[in-house]
Amino acid sequence: MTRATAPADPARPGRLVVVGTPIGNLGDLSPRAIEALASADVVASEDTRRTGRLLAHAGVTTDQLRLDAVVERDRTPDLVDRIRTGGTVALVSDAGMPALSDPGAHLIRSVRGAGLPVEVVPGPFAAAVALVASGLCGDTGRFTFEGFLPRRGSERADRLAAVAGSGCTSVLYESPHRVAATVAALRDVCGADRQVALCRELTKLHEEVWVGSLDMAVEHLEAQPARGEFVLVVDPSPGPPEVDDAALRAAVDDEVARGASRRDAARLVAGRFGVPPNRVKRLVDP
């Protein structure tokens, strides 16, 4: 067994070590990550049960402290004090890199703000794995990481419109319970022919990377139950199409007839056609 061996030294500041962990395959845990977890005084974990299995796999017996989104702000001051007095805190999330659609950002900012050192041990990042596996990363490799979209409201509509009009590949996370609705919404704003990759169970035994049009993706998800967390990779906008004002007005009227407010319809149409939102708003409300 690998045991923690570095006691806190109040004479010198400690450090926060942000540790990337496997997104599925435990074989992806690096020797450096194991050493960081073993030499820490405590492991701050999003889910202590899940991290406990990872630590057991690596033969590490370091104590854990729960640090999920519910308690992160309350427990951060104590952890900063612990680091200030010489302790080493290892920060992990359930999978991948902490602070990227996972807890940890507040703790990292607070440690930095206190003038204390932050070290990062790189690890797997589901967005990058999906991007490469999909083949949709393009020649430049530029992409926008959207994480999880808001579940409802104008903020969600704005983010969907941003994906539709983006000139680079977009990467999103989604749960199995909401992926079908999100893909259908992407089809509405991006158009039926835009290419998308549905990536699930990455690095695991039943890994699946499905690539096709958004229209086909809706049918694919209707035909089989969605299981596992998804990463969606959406092709860039092909650029503003040649579209006249009459066509934009007709598209807005069509969205309104389907139940959207005129404001939301304007956002949807602007994203779908890749035109400035203000142009559509002027047509809707001159």
TIZAZA-111478 format. One record per residue (C-alpha): residue number from 0; residue in three letters; x, y, z. Coordinates in steps of 0.05 Angstrom, whole numbers, plus 5000, padded with zeros to 4 digits. Layout:
<rs>
R  pos  code    xx    yy    zz
R  NUM   ALA     X     Y     Z
...
</rs>
This chain:
<rs>
R  pos  code    xx    yy    zz
R    0   MET  5000  5000  5000
R    1   THR  5022  5071  4985
R    2   ARG  5014  5116  5046
R    3   ALA  5015  5191  5057
R    4   THR  5084  5210  5085
R    5   ALA  5087  5286  5083
R    6   PRO  5063  5317  5149
R    7   ALA  5041  5389  5151
R    8   ASP  5098  5437  5167
R    9   PRO  5072  5502  5198
R   10   ALA  5138  5536  5183
R   11   ARG  5126  5535  5107
R   12   PRO  5064  5541  5064
R   13   GLY  5036  5478  5034
R   14   ARG  5002  5473  4966
R   15   LEU  4939  5453  4929
R   16   VAL  4951  5397  4879
R   17   VAL  4895  5392  4826
R   18   VAL  4896  5320  4801
R   19   GLY  4864  5297  4736
R   20   THR  4834  5227  4744
R   21   PRO  4809  5175  4694
R   22   ILE  4743  5188  4658
R   23   GLY  4729  5113  4655
R   24   ASN  4789  5067  4648
R   25   LEU  4828  5065  4713
R   26   GLY  4891  5047  4674
R   27   ASP  4894  5120  4654
R   28   LEU  4914  5142  4725
R   29   SER  4986  5166  4717
R   30   PRO  5043  5149  4763
R   31   ARG  5050  5223  4779
R   32   ALA  4977  5227  4798
R   33   ILE  4985  5167  4845
R   34   GLU  5045  5199  4878
R   35   ALA  5007  5265  4887
R   36   LEU  4948  5230  4919
R   37   ALA  4993  5188  4964
R   38   SER  5035  5245  4988
R   39   ALA  4978  5293  5004
R   40   ASP  4952  5303  5075
R   41   VAL  4881  5299  5050
R   42   VAL  4844  5286  4985
R   43   ALA  4786  5334  4973
R   44   SER  4737  5292  4933
R   45   GLU  4672  5307  4896
R   46   ASP  4646  5238  4916
R   47   THR  4687  5202  4970
R   48   ARG  4657  5134  4953
R   49   ARG  4676  5139  4880
R   50   THR  4745  5167  4895
R   51   GLY  4753  5114  4949
R   52   ARG  4749  5060  4895
R   53   LEU  4802  5098  4854
R   54   LEU  4848  5104  4914
R   55   ALA  4840  5031  4931
R   56   HIS  4857  5012  4860
R   57   ALA  4921  5054  4866
R   58   GLY  4938  5028  4935
R   59   VAL  4932  5097  4967
R   60   THR  4906  5105  5038
R   61   THR  4904  5181  5044
R   62   ASP  4844  5208  5083
R   63   GLN  4788  5241  5043
R   64   LEU  4745  5302  5053
R   65   ARG  4680  5312  5015
R   66   LEU  4683  5374  4970
R   67   ASP  4624  5375  4923
R   68   ALA  4586  5435  4896
R   69   VAL  4542  5437  4958
R   70   VAL  4597  5445  5010
R   71   GLU  4655  5474  4969
R   72   ARG  4646  5547  4991
R   73   ASP  4636  5529  5064
R   74   ARG  4697  5484  5068
R   75   THR  4745  5527  5026
R   76   PRO  4768  5573  5084
R   77   ASP  4790  5513  5126
R   78   LEU  4827  5482  5068
R   79   VAL  4862  5548  5052
R   80   ASP  4884  5553  5125
R   81   ARG  4908  5481  5122
R   82   ILE  4951  5497  5062
R   83   ARG  4976  5562  5093
R   84   THR  5002  5523  5153
R   85   GLY  5040  5473  5111
R   86   GLY  4988  5422  5090
R   87   THR  4983  5391  5021
R   88   VAL  4912  5383  4994
R   89   ALA  4898  5341  4932
R   90   LEU  4835  5361  4894
R   91   VAL  4798  5311  4850
R   92   SER  4730  5307  4817
R   93   ASP  4691  5245  4799
R   94   ALA  4726  5240  4732
R   95   GLY  4772  5284  4690
R   96   MET  4797  5352  4710
R   97   PRO  4768  5388  4770
R   98   ALA  4737  5457  4757
R   99   LEU  4718  5440  4685
R  100   SER  4643  5428  4692
R  101   ASP  4661  5399  4761
R  102   PRO  4672  5429  4830
R  103   GLY  4739  5460  4848
R  104   ALA  4741  5528  4815
R  105   HIS  4724  5566  4879
R  106   LEU  4777  5530  4919
R  107   ILE  4830  5542  4866
R  108   ARG  4814  5616  4861
R  109   SER  4815  5622  4937
R  110   VAL  4883  5588  4943
R  111   ARG  4911  5632  4888
R  112   GLY  4880  5693  4921
R  113   ALA  4916  5676  4986
R  114   GLY  4982  5676  4949
R  115   LEU  4991  5601  4959
R  116   PRO  5017  5553  4906
R  117   VAL  4972  5512  4860
R  118   GLU  5001  5453  4822
R  119   VAL  4964  5415  4768
R  120   VAL  4975  5342  4751
R  121   PRO  4945  5334  4682
R  122   GLY  4896  5278  4667
R  123   PRO  4842  5257  4618
R  124   PHE  4792  5309  4594
R  125   ALA  4728  5280  4564
R  126   ALA  4718  5340  4517
R  127   ALA  4787  5330  4485
R  128   VAL  4778  5254  4480
R  129   ALA  4711  5263  4445
R  130   LEU  4736  5318  4400
R  131   VAL  4794  5276  4374
R  132   ALA  4753  5211  4369
R  133   SER  4697  5246  4330
R  134   GLY  4741  5271  4273
R  135   LEU  4705  5338  4276
R  136   CYS  4763  5378  4304
R  137   GLY  4779  5410  4237
R  138   ASP  4847  5430  4210
R  139   THR  4862  5483  4263
R  140   GLY  4838  5445  4324
R  141   ARG  4798  5505  4349
R  142   PHE  4739  5489  4392
R  143   THR  4692  5519  4443
R  144   PHE  4679  5481  4507
R  145   GLU  4607  5493  4529
R  146   GLY  4603  5443  4586
R  147   PHE  4531  5431  4608
R  148   LEU  4479  5478  4578
R  149   PRO  4428  5513  4623
R  150   ARG  4366  5470  4628
R  151   ARG  4315  5524  4608
R  152   GLY  4301  5597  4596
R  153   SER  4333  5652  4555
R  154   GLU  4404  5633  4578
R  155   ARG  4395  5564  4547
R  156   ALA  4368  5595  4482
R  157   ASP  4426  5643  4479
R  158   ARG  4477  5587  4488
R  159   LEU  4444  5544  4435
R  160   ALA  4445  5603  4387
R  161   ALA  4519  5614  4402
R  162   VAL  4534  5541  4384
R  163   ALA  4493  5547  4320
R  164   GLY  4532  5609  4298
R  165   SER  4601  5589  4322
R  166   GLY  4657  5588  4271
R  167   CYS  4693  5532  4308
R  168   THR  4673  5463  4334
R  169   SER  4631  5462  4398
R  170   VAL  4636  5409  4453
R  171   LEU  4580  5399  4503
R  172   TYR  4566  5352  4561
R  173   GLU  4497  5322  4572
R  174   SER  4464  5271  4617
R  175   PRO  4428  5209  4588
R  176   HIS  4361  5237  4612
R  177   ARG  4367  5303  4574
R  178   VAL  4410  5285  4514
R  179   ALA  4351  5272  4466
R  180   ALA  4320  5340  4482
R  181   THR  4386  5376  4474
R  182   VAL  4401  5343  4407
R  183   ALA  4332  5360  4382
R  184   ALA  4342  5433  4404
R  185   LEU  4410  5434  4368
R  186   ARG  4376  5409  4305
R  187   ASP  4325  5465  4309
R  188   VAL  4378  5520  4315
R  189   CYS  4435  5490  4273
R  190   GLY  4394  5457  4219
R  191   ALA  4381  5384  4204
R  192   ASP  4445  5373  4163
R  193   ARG  4497  5398  4213
R  194   GLN  4544  5342  4233
R  195   VAL  4547  5319  4305
R  196   ALA  4583  5265  4344
R  197   LEU  4548  5230  4402
R  198   CYS  4603  5202  4447
R  199   ARG  4587  5160  4508
R  200   GLU  4623  5114  4557
R  201   LEU  4690  5143  4534
R  202   THR  4751  5099  4550
R  203   LYS  4704  5045  4579
R  204   LEU  4689  4976  4553
R  205   HIS  4626  4998  4516
R  206   GLU  4653  5063  4487
R  207   GLU  4611  5089  4429
R  208   VAL  4625  5146  4382
R  209   TRP  4568  5158  4333
R  210   VAL  4575  5211  4278
R  211   GLY  4521  5236  4231
R  212   SER  4474  5294  4218
R  213   LEU  4433  5324  4274
R  214   ASP  4370  5299  4240
R  215   MET  4398  5228  4240
R  216   ALA  4422  5237  4312
R  217   VAL  4350  5252  4335
R  218   GLU  4327  5187  4302
R  219   HIS  4386  5149  4331
R  220   LEU  4369  5170  4402
R  221   GLU  4295  5154  4391
R  222   ALA  4313  5084  4368
R  223   GLN  4353  5064  4430
R  224   PRO  4354  5083  4504
R  225   ALA  4409  5132  4522
R  226   ARG  4458  5105  4573
R  227   GLY  4519  5137  4605
R  228   GLU  4542  5208  4604
R  229   PHE  4547  5240  4535
R  230   VAL  4596  5287  4502
R  231   LEU  4567  5322  4440
R  232   VAL  4614  5349  4387
R  233   VAL  4580  5397  4338
R  234   ASP  4610  5419  4272
R  235   PRO  4622  5494  4262
R  236   SER  4573  5537  4225
R  237   PRO  4586  5535  4150
R  238   GLY  4581  5611  4150
R  239   PRO  4525  5660  4137
R  240   PRO  4481  5634  4080
R  241   GLU  4451  5681  4029
R  242   VAL  4383  5694  4059
R  243   ASP  4336  5752  4047
R  244   ASP  4292  5788  4098
R  245   ALA  4229  5754  4073
R  246   ALA  4258  5685  4088
R  247   LEU  4279  5707  4158
R  248   ARG  4209  5735  4172
R  249   ALA  4178  5671  4148
R  250   ALA  4224  5629  4192
R  251   VAL  4206  5672  4252
R  252   ASP  4132  5665  4238
R  253   ASP  4141  5590  4233
R  254   GLU  4175  5587  4302
R  255   VAL  4120  5630  4332
R  256   ALA  4067  5583  4302
R  257   ARG  4103  5526  4337
R  258   GLY  4096  5561  4404
R  259   ALA  4158  5604  4412
R  260   SER  4155  5676  4434
R  261   ARG  4176  5726  4380
R  262   ARG  4239  5742  4420
R  263   ASP  4259  5669  4426
R  264   ALA  4240  5657  4353
R  265   ALA  4287  5713  4332
R  266   ARG  4344  5681  4371
R  267   LEU  4331  5613  4341
R  268   VAL  4327  5639  4270
R  269   ALA  4390  5681  4277
R  270   GLY  4429  5620  4301
R  271   ARG  4400  5575  4247
R  272   PHE  4418  5622  4190
R  273   GLY  4482  5648  4220
R  274   VAL  4461  5721  4215
R  275   PRO  4469  5775  4268
R  276   PRO  4413  5771  4320
R  277   ASN  4401  5846  4314
R  278   ARG  4383  5838  4241
R  279   VAL  4328  5789  4257
R  280   LYS  4304  5830  4317
R  281   ARG  4296  5892  4272
R  282   LEU  4253  5851  4225
R  283   VAL  4210  5825  4282
R  284   ASP  4203  5891  4318
R  285   PRO  4221  5947  4270
</rs>
